[in-house]
């Protein structure tokens, strides 16, 4: 699939902690015409940020931006069931969505492996959370702020990669620019993310 090839190529060029693990696991996924399933399309309010973020992605990787634009009408955008504005701040749910390219709600089922996209609107704080799955983020827009463990927020530019080891507490905050990022869980994908303190 065009988008998976573009993501794989882009990550290989970026490098960084966790990228080798992601690419190794990706090579073991069965991605053939026989295993391809077109998901039921679903939109969330945050999808209003897609035109801007895909256009900005073109500045980073024009091939990936074109691949994502071609997928747009088929993506199944979702939200974590346990999340709410009460927990994450007023307006968060209207500015947050994620989808899978590889995974149960994506185009290929995946073998304990998820690969997809996340959207987060401007001036949003995705508070401290954790999960057993090792996780890679590849922001396609930016800048955005990322926190990991006991450290503070660090400014990251579009194109940098961020790796989260299992159960490490992490958070994300956006500035004026909405965030579109590739995300990947490489194992232990059955357990959802949990917000700290809930």
C-alpha positions as CSV (number, residue, x, y, z in Angstrom):
1,X,0.0,0.0,0.0
2,X,1.2,3.4,-1.0
3,X,0.9,5.0,2.5
4,X,2.7,2.2,4.3
5,X,5.6,2.3,1.8
6,X,5.8,6.1,2.2
7,X,5.8,5.8,6.0
8,X,8.4,3.1,5.9
9,X,10.7,5.0,3.6
10,X,10.3,8.2,5.6
11,X,11.0,6.6,8.9
12,X,14.1,4.9,7.5
13,X,15.4,8.3,6.4
14,X,14.6,10.0,9.7
15,X,16.1,7.3,12.0
16,X,16.0,7.7,15.7
17,X,15.3,5.5,18.8
18,X,12.7,2.9,18.1
19,X,12.6,3.3,14.3
20,X,14.5,0.1,13.7
21,X,12.1,-1.9,15.9
22,X,9.1,-0.4,14.0
23,X,10.6,-1.2,10.6
24,X,11.5,-4.7,11.7
25,X,8.0,-5.4,13.0
26,X,6.5,-3.8,9.9
27,X,8.4,-6.2,7.7
28,X,6.7,-9.2,9.4
29,X,3.1,-7.9,8.7
30,X,1.2,-9.6,6.0
31,X,0.2,-6.7,3.6
32,X,-1.2,-8.3,0.5
33,X,-4.2,-7.9,-1.7
34,X,-5.7,-11.0,-0.1
35,X,-5.5,-9.4,3.3
36,X,-6.6,-6.0,2.3
37,X,-9.9,-4.8,3.8
38,X,-11.4,-1.3,3.2
39,X,-12.6,-0.1,6.6
40,X,-15.9,1.6,7.1
41,X,-15.2,5.3,6.8
42,X,-15.8,7.4,9.9
43,X,-15.1,11.1,10.7
44,X,-14.7,13.0,13.9
45,X,-14.9,16.8,14.3
46,X,-11.1,17.0,14.5
47,X,-11.0,15.9,10.8
48,X,-11.6,19.6,9.9
49,X,-7.8,20.0,10.6
50,X,-6.9,17.4,7.9
51,X,-6.7,19.7,4.9
52,X,-4.3,22.0,6.7
53,X,-2.2,19.3,8.2
54,X,-1.9,17.2,5.0
55,X,-0.9,20.4,3.1
56,X,1.8,21.0,5.7
57,X,2.9,17.4,5.5
58,X,3.7,18.1,1.8
59,X,6.5,20.4,3.0
60,X,8.1,17.5,4.9
61,X,7.3,14.6,2.5
62,X,5.3,15.3,-0.6
63,X,4.9,11.6,-1.5
64,X,3.4,10.8,2.0
65,X,1.1,13.8,1.8
66,X,-0.2,12.6,-1.6
67,X,-0.7,9.0,-0.2
68,X,-2.6,10.3,2.8
69,X,-4.8,12.5,0.7
70,X,-5.7,9.5,-1.4
71,X,-6.7,7.6,1.7
72,X,-8.7,10.3,3.3
73,X,-12.2,9.2,2.3
74,X,-11.6,5.6,3.5
75,X,-10.1,6.3,7.0
76,X,-12.0,5.2,10.1
77,X,-11.3,7.9,12.6
78,X,-12.0,7.0,16.3
79,X,-11.5,8.2,19.8
80,X,-10.3,6.4,22.9
81,X,-13.5,5.4,24.7
82,X,-12.4,6.4,28.2
83,X,-11.4,10.0,27.2
84,X,-13.7,13.0,27.7
85,X,-13.6,16.8,28.0
86,X,-14.0,16.4,31.7
87,X,-10.7,14.6,31.9
88,X,-8.8,16.4,29.2
89,X,-10.2,19.9,29.1
90,X,-13.1,21.7,27.3
91,X,-13.0,21.2,23.6
92,X,-10.5,18.3,23.6
93,X,-12.8,15.7,22.1
94,X,-13.6,18.1,19.2
95,X,-9.9,18.3,18.5
96,X,-8.7,14.7,18.9
97,X,-9.0,11.7,16.7
98,X,-6.9,8.7,15.6
99,X,-7.2,6.1,12.9
100,X,-5.4,2.8,12.0
101,X,-3.8,1.9,8.7
102,X,-2.7,-1.4,10.1
103,X,-4.9,-2.8,12.9
104,X,-8.4,-4.1,13.4
105,X,-10.0,-0.9,12.2
106,X,-7.5,-0.4,9.4
107,X,-6.8,-1.8,5.9
108,X,-4.8,-4.7,7.3
109,X,-5.4,-6.6,10.5
110,X,-1.8,-6.6,11.8
111,X,-0.1,-9.2,14.0
112,X,0.0,-7.4,17.5
113,X,1.0,-4.3,15.6
114,X,-0.8,-1.0,15.0
115,X,0.1,1.8,12.6
116,X,-1.9,4.8,12.1
117,X,-2.4,8.6,12.3
118,X,-3.4,10.9,15.1
119,X,-4.9,14.4,14.9
120,X,-4.7,17.0,17.7
121,X,-6.0,20.5,17.2
122,X,-4.1,23.7,18.2
123,X,-3.6,24.7,21.8
124,X,-4.5,21.2,23.2
125,X,-2.9,19.2,26.0
126,X,-3.0,15.4,25.7
127,X,-2.3,14.8,29.3
128,X,0.0,12.3,31.0
129,X,-0.9,8.8,30.0
130,X,0.7,5.3,29.6
131,X,0.2,1.9,28.1
132,X,2.1,-1.4,27.8
133,X,2.7,-1.0,24.1
134,X,6.1,0.4,22.9
135,X,5.1,3.5,20.8
136,X,6.7,5.6,18.1
137,X,5.4,9.0,17.0
138,X,6.5,10.7,13.8
139,X,5.0,14.2,13.8
140,X,4.3,15.4,10.2
141,X,3.5,18.9,11.4
142,X,4.8,21.1,14.1
143,X,6.3,22.4,16.2
144,X,4.7,20.6,19.1
145,X,5.8,19.8,22.7
146,X,6.5,16.3,24.0
147,X,7.0,15.1,27.6
148,X,8.4,11.7,28.6
149,X,8.9,10.3,32.1
150,X,9.8,12.8,34.8
151,X,11.2,15.3,32.4
152,X,9.6,18.5,31.2
153,X,8.2,19.3,27.7
154,X,10.6,19.4,24.8
155,X,9.9,21.2,21.6
156,X,9.9,18.9,18.6
157,X,9.8,19.9,14.9
158,X,8.0,18.1,12.1
159,X,10.0,15.1,11.0
160,X,11.5,14.2,14.3
161,X,10.7,10.9,15.9
162,X,9.7,10.2,19.5
163,X,9.9,6.8,21.2
164,X,8.0,5.7,24.3
165,X,9.1,2.5,26.1
166,X,6.4,0.4,27.7
167,X,4.5,2.0,30.6
168,X,6.5,5.2,30.4
169,X,4.3,8.2,31.2
170,X,4.1,10.7,28.4
171,X,2.2,13.7,27.1
172,X,1.8,16.0,24.1
173,X,0.9,19.6,23.7
174,X,0.2,21.6,20.6
175,X,0.8,25.2,19.8
176,X,-0.7,27.3,17.0
177,X,-0.3,24.4,14.5
178,X,-2.6,21.4,14.6
179,X,-0.7,18.1,14.9
180,X,-0.8,15.3,12.4
181,X,1.5,12.4,13.3
182,X,2.1,8.8,12.4
183,X,1.9,6.6,15.4
184,X,2.9,2.9,15.9
185,X,2.5,0.3,18.6
186,X,4.9,-2.6,18.1
187,X,3.5,-5.1,20.6
188,X,1.1,-5.5,23.5
189,X,-1.6,-3.7,21.5
190,X,-4.7,-5.1,23.3
191,X,-4.6,-2.7,26.2
192,X,-5.7,0.9,25.6
193,X,-3.9,4.0,26.9
194,X,-4.8,5.1,30.5
195,X,-4.7,8.6,31.7
196,X,-2.6,9.1,34.9
197,X,-4.9,9.5,37.9
198,X,-8.0,7.8,36.4
